[in-house]
Structures are given as structure tokens and as C-alpha cells.
Amino acid sequence: MLGMLVCLLAAHALFAQTGVITYESRVNLHRNIPADRQEMKAMVPEFRVTKLQLFYNDEESLYKTVIEDEEEQFSSGGGAVRMTMRIPKTEMYTNSSTTAILSFQEFMGKKYLIQDSVKVSPWKFGTETKEIMGYTCHMAYFSREEEVPMMRMQSTTQGSATTSTSSTPPAPEKRTIEITAWYTDQIRPSLGPDRYNTLPGTVLAIDINNGERILVARNIEKRELKKGELYIPDSGTKVTQEEYRKIMQEQMEKMRANGGMFIRN
């Protein structure tokens, strides 16, 4: 793994360009609704689609959410129940020459600045290729075990106060996550959305668990960056990645204890 990371860093000497890639994230919300809460399907759309952008130069990148509507509201067929999902502001700055990652994240009304470093995933390489936005892409894949993160859904009944479900959702569990990436060697090495940035190219598409979540590039602009487009996040309480995971887990346990409703995201 160390040798692969060294090779990726050395490859940057061959590239000197800037630009921005716009991705579409498509999450299947129905797929991971708990078995005992299938009625939720009538209250939320099957897919949640968001836009994200990746600004980059020859060694830095900033991956951030494009906030178009801060909250999405959906009604059940009868219009009696309204579901509200807030789109959190997220920013992830990566410096490939120092392997530093600095992320801004909103969670439960608080702002965090998360310090971490690039970690090379155990990628395996396939032989398949496909074209995305005019770029020839190669396949890579790996799997990992992880605790399932959850997304809270708030339900309100029209004309009354917010109510919470009385059933207790299942405790967090570990499951196997299958990741397939499609990357091109025609833009820049070790570049991609989120933490998928340790391949010998630029990741233009990610498929998690065969359609559970799909990220795909919808626009690619090779251009000079404007002032303020690529920056290092500097607001929020500073924590490590491990500390942030513990904060999330503690808050989720409190919400479960209060009868909160969660859906895997």
C-alpha cells in the first residue's frame, strides 16, 4: 500500500492543470428502510438526488455539496404526513502531496472540522472499460466491513406538533460494502469524490452495493479556478476522524433512546 501511495504522489509531477467536476449523487432511500417500517415508502421518494462539485489543481482538491434547497419536503399520497430531510453542508479538502484531509461537517446543529489523512483502499483492478463524459474509464473495486451510518427522518402531521415513532429501530450493525469505481487517466491521478481518491487517475463514477448509492460525473470543466473556489475549511470544532465517529455514535444512541426514526443512507 505504501508503494502504491508513493507512485501516486510521484505521478503528480506529470500533471499541472486545474478544473471542476460536477457529480450527481443518487441514493436509494427505499432500499434500506427497516423491514418493520415498510410503510415509510409511502412517505419518502425512492431516490434522493444531490449535486456535488470537486475543485482541483495539481495537488489539492475541495469536494463540497451544492446547496440548492436546504430542506426537502415530501408528502404521503394522502397528504396527511410530511417528511423533512435537511441537506447538510459538507466540505472535504485534500492535499495529495502531504496526504492531509480536512473536512467541514454539520451534524445535529453543530459544526465540526475533522482532521484525517489519505488512506489507500485495497483496490483490485478489472479489465472492463466504459466511456463517461467522453473519457475512457477503467474499473477498480474493493469491499470493506463498516458500521452502517443512519439518516434521521422527521415526520410531522399537518396541523399538529411533531410526533415520534414509538418503535425502537434496530441497533447499528456491520455489513459488507461493495464499491466499484470507474476512473480515467486523462485528467489527474489520485483525484475523486469523497475519499475515493487513491487510484492512478480521476474517479468519474462510484457504485456502492449495486445501486444503493451512485455517484457519477455530469460535467467536467478543465479551466483556471476562480478566486475562492478552492480553499481550506477553517470553521468548526476541531476533532479527529475517530473522535467524530464517536460523537455520531453517541448522538444516534440518544436519538434511538428517544424513539427517533432512522433510515440507512
C-alpha positions as CSV (number, residue, x, y, z in Angstrom):
1,M,0.0,0.0,0.0
2,L,2.8,2.4,0.8
3,G,4.5,1.8,-2.5
4,M,1.2,2.5,-4.3
5,L,0.8,5.8,-2.5
6,V,4.4,6.8,-3.4
7,C,3.7,6.1,-7.0
8,L,0.5,8.1,-7.0
9,L,2.3,11.1,-5.4
10,A,5.2,10.9,-8.0
11,A,2.6,10.9,-10.8
12,H,1.6,14.4,-10.0
13,A,4.8,15.7,-11.5
14,L,3.4,14.8,-14.9
15,F,0.2,16.8,-14.4
16,A,-0.4,20.5,-13.9
17,Q,-3.9,21.5,-14.5
18,T,-7.0,22.9,-12.7
19,G,-10.7,22.5,-13.1
20,V,-14.0,21.5,-11.6
21,I,-16.0,18.3,-11.9
22,T,-19.7,18.3,-11.0
23,Y,-21.1,15.0,-9.7
24,E,-24.7,13.7,-9.2
25,S,-25.3,11.6,-6.1
26,R,-28.3,9.3,-6.3
27,V,-29.2,7.4,-3.1
28,N,-31.9,4.7,-3.0
29,L,-33.9,5.6,0.2
30,H,-36.3,2.7,-0.1
31,R,-33.6,0.0,-0.2
32,N,-32.5,0.3,3.4
33,I,-35.8,1.1,5.1
34,P,-36.0,-1.4,8.1
35,A,-38.2,-4.4,7.4
36,D,-40.6,-3.4,10.2
37,R,-41.1,0.2,8.8
38,Q,-42.0,-0.5,5.2
39,E,-44.9,2.0,5.5
40,M,-42.2,4.7,5.2
41,K,-42.0,4.0,1.5
42,A,-45.3,5.9,1.1
43,M,-43.7,9.0,2.8
44,V,-40.4,9.4,1.0
45,P,-39.3,9.3,-2.6
46,E,-37.4,6.2,-3.8
47,F,-34.3,8.2,-4.7
48,R,-32.7,11.3,-3.2
49,V,-30.6,13.2,-5.8
50,T,-28.0,15.8,-4.8
51,K,-25.3,17.7,-6.6
52,L,-21.6,18.0,-5.5
53,Q,-18.6,19.7,-7.0
54,L,-14.9,18.8,-6.9
55,F,-12.5,21.7,-7.5
56,Y,-8.9,20.7,-8.1
57,N,-5.4,21.8,-9.0
58,D,-2.3,19.7,-9.5
59,E,-2.1,18.6,-5.8
60,E,-5.2,20.0,-3.9
61,S,-8.9,19.4,-4.2
62,L,-12.1,20.6,-2.5
63,Y,-15.2,18.4,-2.6
64,K,-18.4,20.1,-1.5
65,T,-22.1,19.8,-1.5
66,V,-24.1,22.2,-3.8
67,I,-26.9,23.5,-1.6
68,E,-29.9,24.3,-3.9
69,D,-32.6,23.8,-1.3
70,E,-31.6,23.4,2.3
71,E,-34.6,21.2,3.1
72,E,-36.5,18.7,1.0
73,Q,-40.1,18.1,2.0
74,F,-42.2,15.1,0.8
75,S,-45.8,14.2,1.4
76,S,-47.5,10.9,1.6
77,G,-50.1,10.0,-1.0
78,G,-52.9,11.3,1.2
79,G,-51.0,14.4,2.1
80,A,-51.5,13.8,5.9
81,V,-47.8,13.3,6.7
82,R,-44.9,15.4,5.6
83,M,-41.3,14.2,5.7
84,T,-38.5,16.7,6.0
85,M,-34.8,16.0,5.2
86,R,-32.2,18.6,5.7
87,I,-29.2,18.6,3.3
88,P,-26.1,19.1,5.4
89,K,-23.2,21.3,4.3
90,T,-20.1,19.2,3.7
91,E,-16.6,20.2,2.5
92,M,-13.6,18.0,2.2
93,Y,-10.2,19.4,1.4
94,T,-7.4,17.0,0.3
95,N,-3.7,17.7,-0.2
96,S,-2.3,14.8,-2.1
97,S,1.4,15.9,-1.6
98,T,1.0,15.9,2.2
99,T,-1.8,13.3,2.3
100,A,-3.7,15.6,4.7
101,I,-7.5,15.7,4.7
102,L,-9.5,18.4,6.4
103,S,-13.3,18.2,6.4
104,F,-16.1,20.5,7.4
105,Q,-19.2,18.7,8.5
106,E,-22.6,19.8,10.1
107,F,-24.1,17.3,12.4
108,M,-27.1,17.7,14.8
109,G,-26.8,21.5,14.6
110,K,-23.1,21.6,15.3
111,K,-20.1,22.3,13.1
112,Y,-17.0,20.1,13.1
113,L,-13.6,20.4,11.4
114,I,-12.3,16.8,11.0
115,Q,-8.6,16.1,10.7
116,D,-7.5,13.0,8.9
117,S,-5.1,11.7,6.3
118,V,-5.4,9.9,2.9
119,K,-5.6,6.1,3.3
120,V,-5.2,3.8,0.3
121,S,-8.1,1.4,-0.2
122,P,-7.3,-2.2,-1.1
123,W,-8.3,-1.7,-4.8
124,K,-8.4,-4.6,-7.2
125,F,-8.4,-3.8,-10.9
126,G,-10.8,-5.2,-13.5
127,T,-10.4,-5.4,-17.3
128,E,-13.6,-3.7,-18.2
129,T,-13.7,-0.2,-19.6
130,K,-16.5,2.3,-20.4
131,E,-16.9,5.9,-21.5
132,I,-18.1,8.6,-19.1
133,M,-18.4,12.2,-20.4
134,G,-16.1,11.4,-23.3
135,Y,-13.4,9.9,-21.1
136,T,-12.3,6.2,-21.3
137,C,-12.6,4.8,-17.8
138,H,-11.2,1.7,-16.2
139,M,-12.8,-0.4,-13.5
140,A,-11.5,-0.9,-9.9
141,Y,-13.3,-2.4,-6.9
142,F,-12.9,-3.4,-3.3
143,S,-15.1,-4.4,-0.3
144,R,-15.0,-3.4,3.3
145,E,-16.8,-4.1,6.6
146,E,-18.3,-1.0,8.3
147,E,-20.9,0.2,10.7
148,V,-23.9,1.4,8.9
149,P,-24.4,5.2,9.2
150,M,-28.1,6.2,9.5
151,M,-30.1,9.3,8.5
152,R,-32.8,10.6,10.7
153,M,-36.2,11.2,9.2
154,Q,-38.5,13.7,10.9
155,S,-42.3,13.3,10.4
156,T,-44.9,15.9,11.2
157,T,-48.6,15.6,11.0
158,Q,-50.3,18.7,9.4
159,G,-52.0,20.8,12.0
160,S,-50.3,19.2,14.9
161,A,-46.9,19.1,16.7
162,T,-44.0,16.9,15.6
163,T,-44.5,13.3,16.7
164,S,-42.0,10.5,17.0
165,T,-42.4,6.8,16.4
166,S,-42.7,4.6,19.5
167,S,-41.0,1.6,18.0
168,T,-37.2,1.1,18.6
169,P,-35.2,0.8,15.4
170,P,-32.5,-1.9,15.3
171,A,-29.1,-1.2,16.8
172,P,-26.3,-0.3,14.4
173,E,-24.8,-3.3,12.7
174,K,-21.8,-4.1,10.5
175,R,-22.3,-5.1,6.9
176,T,-20.2,-5.6,3.8
177,I,-19.9,-2.6,1.5
178,E,-19.1,-3.3,-2.1
179,I,-17.5,-0.4,-4.0
180,T,-16.9,-0.2,-7.8
181,A,-15.1,2.8,-9.2
182,W,-14.6,4.0,-12.8
183,Y,-11.5,6.2,-13.3
184,T,-9.8,7.8,-16.2
185,D,-6.1,8.5,-16.6
186,Q,-6.8,11.5,-18.9
187,I,-7.3,14.1,-16.1
188,R,-5.2,13.8,-13.0
189,P,-4.0,10.9,-10.7
190,S,-5.4,10.3,-7.2
191,L,-8.4,12.5,-7.6
192,G,-12.0,11.7,-7.0
193,P,-15.2,12.4,-5.0
194,D,-15.3,11.9,-1.2
195,R,-12.4,9.6,-0.2
196,Y,-12.2,7.7,-3.5
197,N,-9.0,9.4,-4.5
198,T,-6.3,6.8,-4.3
199,L,-6.4,5.4,-7.8
200,P,-4.0,6.1,-10.7
201,G,-6.5,8.5,-12.3
202,T,-9.6,10.6,-11.7
203,V,-12.7,8.8,-10.5
204,L,-15.7,9.7,-12.5
205,A,-18.2,7.2,-11.1
206,I,-18.8,5.2,-8.0
207,D,-21.4,2.4,-7.5
208,I,-21.9,1.3,-3.9
209,N,-23.7,-2.0,-3.3
210,N,-25.0,-2.3,-6.9
211,G,-27.1,0.8,-7.0
212,E,-27.7,1.6,-3.3
213,R,-25.7,4.8,-3.9
214,I,-24.4,6.0,-7.3
215,L,-22.0,8.9,-7.9
216,V,-21.4,9.9,-11.5
217,A,-19.7,12.9,-13.1
218,R,-22.2,15.1,-15.0
219,N,-19.9,17.9,-16.1
220,I,-16.2,18.3,-16.4
221,E,-14.5,21.7,-16.9
222,K,-10.8,22.0,-17.4
223,R,-10.2,25.6,-16.6
224,E,-8.5,28.1,-14.3
225,L,-10.1,28.2,-10.9
226,K,-11.7,31.4,-9.7
227,K,-10.7,33.1,-6.5
228,G,-12.3,31.4,-3.5
229,E,-13.3,28.2,-5.3
230,L,-10.6,26.1,-3.8
231,Y,-9.9,26.8,-0.1
232,I,-9.1,25.1,3.2
233,P,-12.1,24.8,5.6
234,D,-11.3,26.6,8.8
235,S,-14.6,26.7,10.9
236,G,-16.0,24.3,13.4
237,T,-14.8,22.4,16.4
238,K,-11.5,20.5,15.6
239,V,-11.7,16.7,16.0
240,T,-10.0,13.7,14.6
241,Q,-11.9,11.3,12.4
242,E,-12.2,8.8,15.3
243,E,-13.5,11.4,17.7
244,Y,-16.1,12.4,15.1
245,R,-17.3,8.8,14.7
246,K,-17.7,8.6,18.5
247,I,-19.7,11.8,18.5
248,M,-22.0,10.5,15.8
249,Q,-22.5,7.2,17.5
250,E,-23.3,8.8,20.9
251,Q,-25.9,11.1,19.3
252,M,-27.5,8.3,17.4
253,E,-27.8,6.2,20.5
254,K,-29.5,9.2,22.3
255,M,-32.0,9.6,19.4
256,R,-32.8,5.9,19.3
257,A,-33.4,6.0,23.1
258,N,-35.9,8.8,22.4
259,G,-37.7,6.8,19.7
260,G,-36.2,8.6,16.7
261,M,-36.6,7.0,13.3
262,F,-33.6,6.2,11.2
263,I,-33.0,5.1,7.6
264,R,-29.7,3.9,6.3
265,N,-28.0,6.3,3.9
